[in-house]
Amino acid sequence: MSERLERGAGILLHISSLPSPYGIGTLGKAAYEFVDELKAAGQKYWQVLPVGQTSYGDSPYQSFSAFAGNPYFIDVENLINDGLIEEKAADGILWGRYAEYVDYEKVYEGRYRLLKMAYENWKKEEHKDYAVFEEDNKEWLEDYALFMACKSYFENTSWLEWEEDIRNRIPEAVEKYKALLKDSINFWKFLQYRFYSEWNKLKVYANENGIKIIGDIPIYVALDSCDVWANTELFQLDENKEPKAIAGCPPDAFSDDGQRWGNPLYDWEAMENEGFSWWKKRIQASASLYDVIRIDHFIGVVRYFSIPVDKATKDGHYEKGPGSRLTEAINSVLGNAKIIAEDLGVKYEPVQELLDKEGYPGMKVMLFGFDGNPNNEHLPHCCVKNSVIYIGTHDNDTLKGFIDNQTEAVVERIMEYVSATDRKSICRQMIKSAYLSVSDICIVQMQDILEKNNFARMNYPSTMGENWKWRMQQGEFTAKKITMLKKFADISGR
């Protein structure tokens, strides 16, 4: 059984949402300033969304690799300071019209233009630690860099549309493309070297200032990913390497029609036969990135929703997952890192039994608590110690957006519960109520601290095009807000 997490509070703010003059948040100056602000606010945790390289749709939950970092987060000012690009090159790029939103099309065009300049000006022989990085990460780095180089070569099409020889990873084809695309391969390796160098420095700084980083990992990987292309035998694919069934979930609090995620499902028997080695490597990599790993859709470890590719979401069915056989493999490589299990959705008793066995904390979400049932498990007075309480997650309305969409009767119930004197005080009092809960960890979205309405909502599940865009502006996390959180942390023993 894993050790309990230290009682404390934290803020959920993704890297992309940090202030930056270059279109999207990065691992640069603003990230360090945010660590300082977390410390001043009496916080112990900073939670981020998955930091992997995003693909079509820009979702951090759909990545080209479960191991690679997002090149968007490489800091432009660091590249300038290291002499790899000129400031005028960065200033000459239009990063988007609105500072509070990421324009992913502009960021994609502009960032890679700068990153290629940086690569061309970089002298590998001057960086002895690069060879160490390459050696330490070769198990995933080689396949990833080849995958991305091939993806560029085949005009960013899915690997299922590549030439048959490299699609099927025929050894001769692999060697052919390694030679053909050598420079492109080195470019993608360089990006990972920069990302990990910046991430590791930031993590050391956070830890030295008493801040632990909670990182999120999706339970599934994207079909168009290096993970599937390089390990097709570990997924439920047909003879053409197309998915037989895909992941999703039945109707729940997030979606009345259920969700159709489209990720290929694991072949758990095949994974178990090879000792869950892929999962062990993934957890080891995550444990080096984060102090605490939040496993998204943990329910899928116990049972998973399987949707035949030619059927509607509602026609899916449950299959049994690996359960404790997987968690034992995870625990064997976890080291000093801890696990948080995202156990939201349809309740299933064996999930709670596994959480109890492993000692993993589950999640409580206050926005789910105001249905009129005073015994609702998501209300602070019903929480248990070994849990993490949120007001809402990235998949929910912001608190202000939620309040705006409720009936007057529900709003009055909320105000009474949190001792709010008027609507304006609800956000402050809701945060205070979460802090005062018995849950070991309390995490609040930055949007709710800043009292943003739904224009700042991070994600609407089962939709594409307008998600993952919100950004905090410089100076919005004011001294007044910081003082408020520090006071709440002090009075609640966090």
C-alpha positions in Angstrom: 0.0 0.0 0.0 1.3 3.4 -1.0 2.0 6.2 1.6 -0.6 8.9 2.0 0.0 12.3 0.4 0.9 15.2 2.6 -2.1 17.3 3.6 -2.0 20.4 1.5 -3.5 22.6 -1.2 -2.7 23.3 -4.8 -3.7 25.0 -8.0 -4.6 23.4 -11.3 -3.1 25.5 -14.1 -1.8 23.9 -17.3 1.5 25.0 -18.7 -0.3 26.3 -21.8 -2.3 28.7 -19.6 0.7 30.6 -18.2 1.4 34.1 -19.4 3.8 34.5 -22.3 4.3 37.0 -25.1 4.7 34.2 -27.6 1.2 32.7 -27.9 1.2 30.0 -25.4 2.6 29.3 -21.9 6.0 27.8 -21.6 8.6 26.5 -19.1 10.2 29.9 -18.9 10.1 32.9 -16.6 6.4 32.9 -16.0 6.5 29.3 -14.7 9.2 30.2 -12.2 7.2 33.2 -11.1 4.2 31.0 -10.6 6.1 28.7 -8.4 7.0 31.8 -6.3 3.4 32.7 -6.1 2.4 29.2 -5.1 4.9 29.3 -2.3 3.6 32.8 -1.2 0.0 31.4 -1.2 0.9 28.6 1.1 0.4 26.0 -1.5 2.2 22.6 -1.7 1.0 21.3 -5.1 0.9 22.5 -8.7 -1.3 20.3 -11.0 -0.8 20.3 -14.7 -2.6 18.5 -17.5 -0.6 16.0 -19.6 2.5 17.7 -21.1 2.9 15.4 -24.1 3.1 16.6 -27.7 -0.4 17.4 -28.8 -1.8 16.2 -32.1 -4.8 17.2 -34.2 -7.4 18.9 -32.0 -4.7 20.2 -29.6 -6.0 18.0 -26.7 -3.3 17.1 -24.1 -5.1 13.8 -23.8 -4.3 12.9 -27.5 -0.5 12.8 -27.9 1.9 11.6 -30.5 3.8 9.9 -27.7 3.3 8.9 -24.0 6.9 9.8 -23.4 7.7 12.9 -25.4 7.2 16.4 -24.1 5.3 19.2 -26.0 7.7 21.3 -28.0 5.3 24.2 -27.7 6.5 24.5 -24.0 10.1 25.1 -25.0 10.6 28.7 -24.0 11.4 31.3 -26.7 13.2 33.6 -24.4 15.5 30.8 -23.4 16.3 30.1 -27.0 17.1 33.8 -27.5 19.3 33.9 -24.4 21.2 30.8 -25.5 21.9 32.5 -28.9 19.9 30.0 -30.9 17.5 32.5 -32.4 17.3 36.3 -32.6 14.7 38.2 -30.8 13.5 39.9 -33.9 12.7 36.6 -35.4 10.3 35.8 -32.6 8.9 39.4 -32.5 8.1 39.2 -36.3 5.6 36.3 -35.8 1.9 36.9 -35.3 1.0 34.7 -32.4 -2.7 35.3 -32.3 -5.2 38.1 -31.9 -6.3 37.6 -28.3 -3.8 37.3 -25.4 -6.3 35.3 -23.2 -6.6 32.5 -25.8 -4.1 30.2 -27.5 -4.4 30.4 -31.3 -3.1 26.9 -32.0 -2.8 27.4 -35.8 -0.6 30.4 -35.3 1.4 28.8 -32.6 2.0 25.7 -34.7 3.2 27.8 -37.7 5.3 30.2 -35.7 6.8 27.9 -33.0 8.2 25.3 -35.4 9.7 28.0 -37.6 11.7 29.2 -34.6 12.5 25.7 -33.4 14.0 24.8 -36.7 16.1 28.0 -36.6 17.3 27.0 -33.2 18.2 23.5 -34.3 20.1 24.8 -37.3 22.1 27.1 -34.9 22.7 24.5 -32.3 26.0 22.7 -32.0 25.6 19.3 -30.6 29.2 18.8 -29.9 29.2 21.7 -27.4 26.6 19.9 -25.2 28.1 16.9 -23.6 24.9 16.2 -21.6 23.1 15.6 -24.9 24.7 12.3 -25.4 23.7 11.3 -21.8 20.1 12.4 -22.6 20.1 10.4 -25.8 21.4 7.3 -24.1 19.1 7.5 -21.0 16.0 7.9 -23.2 16.9 5.7 -26.2 14.2 3.1 -25.5 11.5 5.6 -26.5 13.5 8.4 -28.2 14.6 6.5 -31.2 11.1 5.3 -32.2 9.6 8.7 -31.4 12.1 10.7 -33.5 11.7 8.3 -36.4 7.9 8.4 -36.1 7.9 12.2 -36.2 10.3 12.4 -39.0 8.2 10.0 -41.1 5.1 11.9 -40.2 6.7 15.1 -41.6 7.9 13.2 -44.6 4.4 11.8 -45.3 2.9 15.3 -45.0 1.6 14.8 -41.4 -0.8 11.9 -42.4 -1.6 9.2 -39.9 0.9 6.3 -39.8 -1.9 4.1 -41.1 -1.6 6.0 -44.4 2.2 5.7 -44.8 4.0 3.4 -47.3 3.3 -0.2 -46.4 6.9 -1.1 -45.5 7.4 1.6 -42.9 3.8 1.4 -41.7 4.5 -2.3 -40.8 8.0 -1.4 -39.5 9.8 -3.9 -41.8 13.4 -3.8 -40.6 14.8 -2.9 -43.9 12.4 0.0 -44.2 13.2 1.2 -40.7 16.9 1.4 -41.7 16.1 3.0 -45.0 14.1 5.8 -43.4 16.6 6.3 -40.6 19.2 7.1 -43.3 16.8 9.1 -45.5 15.5 11.3 -42.7 18.6 11.5 -40.5 18.5 15.3 -40.1 14.8 15.4 -39.3 15.3 12.6 -36.7 18.0 14.7 -35.1 15.7 17.7 -35.1 13.0 15.9 -33.1 15.6 14.5 -30.7 16.9 18.1 -30.2 13.4 19.3 -29.3 13.0 16.6 -26.6 16.5 17.4 -25.2 15.4 21.1 -24.9 12.0 20.2 -23.4 13.4 17.8 -20.8 16.3 20.2 -19.9 13.8 23.0 -19.2 11.3 20.8 -17.4 13.9 19.2 -15.1 15.2 22.6 -14.1 11.7 23.9 -13.4 10.9 20.8 -11.3 14.0 21.1 -9.2 13.1 24.8 -8.6 9.5 23.8 -7.6 10.7 21.1 -5.3 13.3 23.3 -3.6 10.5 25.8 -2.9 8.3 23.1 -1.3 6.0 22.6 -4.4 5.3 19.1 -5.7 4.1 18.8 -9.3 1.0 16.7 -9.9 1.0 15.5 -13.5 -1.9 13.9 -15.4 -1.5 10.9 -17.7 -4.4 9.6 -19.9 -5.1 5.9 -19.4 -5.2 5.5 -23.2 -2.9 6.6 -26.0 -3.9 8.1 -29.4 -4.2 5.8 -32.4 -2.0 8.1 -34.4 0.9 7.8 -32.0 4.4 6.3 -31.8 3.1 4.1 -29.0 0.7 2.2 -31.2 2.9 2.3 -34.3 5.8 0.8 -32.5 3.8 -1.7 -30.4 0.9 -2.8 -32.5 0.9 -6.2 -30.8 -0.2 -4.6 -27.5 -3.4 -3.2 -28.9 -6.8 -4.6 -30.1 -6.1 -4.2 -33.8 -7.1 -6.2 -36.9 -4.9 -7.6 -39.6 -4.7 -4.2 -41.2 -3.7 -2.6 -37.9 -7.0 -0.8 -37.6 -8.8 -0.8 -34.2 -11.4 -3.6 -33.7 -12.9 -1.5 -30.9 -12.3 1.9 -29.4 -12.4 3.5 -26.0 -15.1 5.7 -24.5 -17.6 5.8 -21.7 -21.3 5.4 -21.2 -23.6 8.3 -20.3 -22.4 10.0 -17.1 -22.2 13.4 -15.4 -20.0 14.7 -18.2 -22.1 13.6 -21.2 -25.8 12.5 -21.6 -24.9 10.4 -24.7 -21.6 8.9 -23.4 -18.3 9.7 -24.9 -16.5 8.2 -27.9 -12.8 8.9 -27.5 -11.6 6.9 -30.4 -8.5 5.6 -28.7 -7.5 2.0 -29.5 -8.0 -0.4 -26.6 -5.1 -2.3 -25.0 -4.8 -6.0 -25.5 -4.4 -6.6 -21.8 -3.6 -10.3 -22.2 -0.7 -9.5 -24.5 0.5 -6.8 -22.1 0.4 -9.1 -19.2 2.3 -11.8 -21.2 5.2 -9.4 -21.6 5.1 -8.4 -17.9 3.4 -5.0 -18.5 6.8 -3.7 -19.6 5.3 -0.9 -21.7 3.3 0.3 -18.7 6.3 0.1 -16.4 8.4 2.2 -18.8 5.5 4.7 -19.0 5.2 5.0 -15.3 9.0 5.3 -14.8 9.0 8.1 -17.3 6.1 9.8 -15.6 7.7 9.4 -12.2 10.7 11.3 -13.4 8.5 14.1 -14.6 6.1 14.4 -11.7 6.0 14.0 -8.0 2.4 12.8 -8.1 0.9 11.0 -11.1 -2.9 11.4 -11.6 -4.1 8.5 -13.8 -7.1 9.7 -15.8 -10.1 7.4 -16.1 -8.6 4.9 -13.5 -11.9 3.0 -13.6 -10.6 1.6 -16.9 -8.0 -0.4 -15.0 -10.8 -2.5 -13.4 -13.3 -2.5 -16.3 -13.3 -0.6 -19.6 -16.0 0.4 -22.0 -15.4 -1.2 -25.4 -17.2 0.4 -28.4 -17.1 -1.7 -31.7 -15.8 0.6 -34.4 -18.9 0.1 -36.5 -21.4 0.6 -33.7 -22.8 3.6 -31.9 -21.4 4.6 -28.5 -24.5 3.4 -26.7 -23.9 -0.1 -28.1 -20.6 -0.4 -26.3 -20.1 -2.9 -23.5 -17.9 -3.4 -20.5 -14.9 -5.7 -20.5 -12.8 -6.7 -17.5 -9.5 -4.9 -17.0 -6.3 -6.1 -15.4 -7.0 -4.6 -12.0 -4.4 -5.4 -9.3 -2.1 -7.1 -11.8 -1.5 -3.8 -13.4 -1.3 -1.8 -10.2 1.3 -4.2 -8.8 3.4 -3.6 -12.0 2.9 0.2 -11.5 3.9 0.1 -7.9 7.1 -1.9 -8.7 8.5 1.0 -10.6 6.9 4.0 -8.9 9.8 4.9 -6.7 9.1 8.0 -4.6 6.2 9.2 -6.8 2.6 8.9 -5.7 -0.6 8.0 -7.5 -4.0 9.8 -7.6 -6.8 7.8 -9.2 -9.3 9.7 -11.2 -12.3 7.5 -10.3 -15.1 9.7 -11.5 -18.0 8.3 -13.6 -20.3 5.3 -13.1 -19.6 3.8 -9.7 -18.3 0.3 -9.6 -17.5 -1.3 -6.3 -14.4 -3.3 -7.4 -12.8 0.1 -8.3 -13.1 1.2 -4.7 -11.8 -2.1 -3.5 -8.7 -1.7 -5.6 -8.2 1.8 -4.4 -8.4 0.6 -0.8 -6.0 -2.2 -1.5 -3.4 0.1 -3.0 -4.0 3.1 -0.9 -4.5 5.4 -3.9 -6.6 8.5 -3.2 -9.7 9.0 -5.4 -11.3 12.3 -6.3 -14.3 14.4 -5.1 -15.8 17.2 -7.1 -17.9 19.8 -5.3 -19.9 20.8 -8.4 -21.3 17.2 -8.3 -22.5 17.6 -4.8 -25.4 20.0 -5.0 -28.2 17.6 -6.1 -30.2 18.0 -2.9 -28.8 14.9 -1.2 -27.0 15.9 2.0 -25.1 12.6 1.9 -23.6 13.2 -1.5 -20.0 11.9 -1.4 -18.7 15.0 -3.2 -19.8 17.4 -0.5 -16.9 18.4 1.8 -18.5 17.0 5.0 -18.8 13.6 3.3 -15.2 13.4 2.1 -12.7 10.9 3.4 -9.1 11.8 4.4 -7.4 9.7 1.6 -9.0 11.7 -1.2 -8.4 14.8 -3.4 -11.2 17.4 -3.4 -11.7 19.7 -6.4 -14.3 22.4 -7.0 -14.3 21.4 -10.6 -11.9 19.9 -13.1 -10.8 20.9 -16.6 -13.9 19.0 -17.9 -16.4 21.0 -15.9 -17.9 24.5 -16.0 -15.9 27.0 -14.1 -17.5 27.7 -10.8 -18.9 31.0 -11.9 -20.2 29.4 -15.1 -21.8 26.7 -13.1 -23.6 29.2 -10.8 -24.8 31.2 -13.8 -26.4 28.0 -15.2 -28.3 26.9 -12.1 -31.8 27.6 -10.9 -32.3 30.0 -8.1 -33.1 27.2 -5.7 -29.8 25.4 -6.4 -27.9 28.7 -6.0 -29.6 29.3 -2.6 -28.7 25.8 -1.5 -25.0 26.4 -2.5 -25.0 29.8 -0.7 -26.4 28.3 2.4 -23.9 25.4 2.4 -20.8 27.6 1.9 -22.1 30.5 4.1 -22.1 32.9 1.2 -23.9 36.2 1.8 -24.4 37.0 -1.9 -23.6 35.6 -5.3 -20.3 37.6 -5.4 -19.0 35.8 -2.4 -19.8 32.2 -3.6 -16.4 31.6 -5.2 -14.4 32.7 -2.2 -16.6 30.7 0.2 -16.6 27.6 -2.0 -12.8 27.6 -2.0 -12.8 28.0 1.7 -15.2 25.1 2.1 -13.0 22.9 0.0 -9.9 23.8 2.0 -11.8 23.0 5.3 -12.7 19.5 4.1 -11.0 16.5 5.6 -9.6 15.5 2.2 -5.8 15.3 2.3 -5.4 17.3 -0.9 -7.4 20.3 -2.1 -6.9 21.5 -5.7 -8.6 24.5 -7.2 -8.6 25.6 -10.8 -7.0 28.9 -11.4 -10.1 29.9 -13.3 -12.2 29.6 -10.1 -9.6 31.5 -8.0 -9.9 34.3 -10.6 -13.7 33.9 -10.7 -13.9 33.4 -14.4 -17.1 32.5 -16.2 -17.3 29.8 -18.9 -15.3 31.8 -21.5 -12.3 30.4 -19.5 -13.6 26.8 -19.4 -10.8 24.5 -20.5 -12.7 21.6 -22.1 -16.1 20.6 -23.3 -15.9 16.8 -23.5 -16.8 15.2 -26.9 -16.3 18.5 -28.7 -13.4 19.9 -30.8 -12.2 23.3 -31.9 -12.6 25.6 -28.9 -10.9 23.6 -26.1 -7.6 24.0 -24.2 -7.3 27.7 -25.1 -7.7 29.8 -22.0 -4.7 31.7 -20.7 -4.1 33.6 -17.5 -2.8 37.2 -18.0 0.2 38.7 -16.4 -0.7 40.1 -13.0 -4.2 38.5 -12.8 -3.1 36.3 -9.8 -3.0 39.3 -7.5 -1.5 39.7 -4.1 -5.0 39.9 -2.7 -5.8 36.4 -4.2 -2.5 35.0 -2.9 -3.2 36.4 0.6 -6.7 34.8 0.6 -5.3 31.4 -0.3 -2.5 31.7 2.3 -5.1 32.5 5.0 -7.3 29.5 3.9 -4.2 27.2 3.9 -3.3 28.4 7.4 -6.7 28.0 9.0 -7.2 24.6 7.4 -3.9 23.1 8.3 -2.8 22.8 4.7 
